[in-house]
Amino acid sequence: MHQFQSAPTAQQEAVYTELLRTPSMSVGTYVIPAGADDPQCPHTEDEVYVILGGRGVLRTEHGDGVAEPGVALFVPAGERHRFVEVTETLSMYVVFAPAEGTRAVPATRGER
């Protein structure tokens, strides 16, 4: 058995920390301080957020979900989403399947 844990830090911006990566999935923690912007772009993998603490709203193309402790929120690959109205610092586990970035299309020569 392996245990992975990240240390809490004082911050003013959203911070994602990957804790575990295998080809089929990756797991990390994501912390968004109250009032901070969530700079996410759509991901190429399905994503689940498990809210551990705080309060906010997950805004997606298909509607809003309340982010509060004990809630799991699913976002399918490619869907625009971000956390808004973060009134209490949000802390959560994030699970990507397959691992984050594995479905990304590499840039071709001359692209960035």
N, C-alpha and C positions, 0 to 999 in steps of 0.2 A: 504494500500500500504506500502510495506517495501522497504527501499533503503539501499543498501550495497555498500560501497566504501572502497578501501584500500588506505593507504597513501604512496606516493612515497618515496623511500629511496635510498641513495647512496650505490652502491654495485659493486662487481667485478665478481659475478657469477649469473647464472640464478636462479630466484626465482618465485615459484608458490604460490599463496595465494588463498585458496578457500573462496568464498564470500557467496555462497548459496548452500544448499544441500536438495534435496527431493529424494524420491526413484526413480523417473523417470528421474532426471537430476541433474547435478551439474554445477556450474558456478564459474570461478575464473579468476584471472589476472595472466599473465605470463610475466615477464620482463627478457630479455636477453641483457646484456650490449654488446656494440660493441666489437668484437673480442673474446668474451667469448664462451666457449663450451656449447653445449646443451646436457645434460646428459640423455635424455629421452630413455626409453625402450618402446616396444610396449604396448599398453593399451588393456584391455579386453572390452572396450566400444568404440562406435563410438565417434568421436571428431571433433569439428569445432573450428577453430581459426579465430577470427575477429581482423584484424590488425588495431591498433589505431595509431601507430607511429613507425618510424624507417624503416630500410631496411635490407633485407636478403633473403635467399632462403630456402624454405621448401623442403628437399630432402626426397623422399619416394621410396619404391620399384618399383613404377610404373611411376616415373618421378619427375621432379622438378616443384615447383610453386613459383612465385615471391611473396614475403611477403612485402607489402607496404601498407600505409594507405588506408583504404576503401575496402580492399580485404578480402573475407572470403574463407578459405581453409578447405577442408574436408579430414579426414583420417579415413578409416574404421577400425573397431576393429581388432587388431592383426597385422596390417601392421607396419613394421619398418619405422621409420621416425625421422628426427631431423632437426633443423634449422642450416644452415651453411652460410658462407659468410656474417655474420652479420656486416655490415659496419656502421650502425647507430643503437643505442640502440633500440631494438624491444620491443614494449609494445602491449599487446593484451588481449582480453577476450578469455577464453577457455570454451567451453560448451561440457560436456560429457553427452551422453544419452545411457543407464540409467546412474545414478550417478557413478562417478569414483570409480573403485574398486568393484562394486557390482556384476560383473560377474566373478571376480577372484575366482579361485579354491583354497580353503583353503589347506594349507600344511597338509599332513597326518603325523601321529606320526613318529618321527625320521627324517623328512625332514625339511629343512629350506628354 
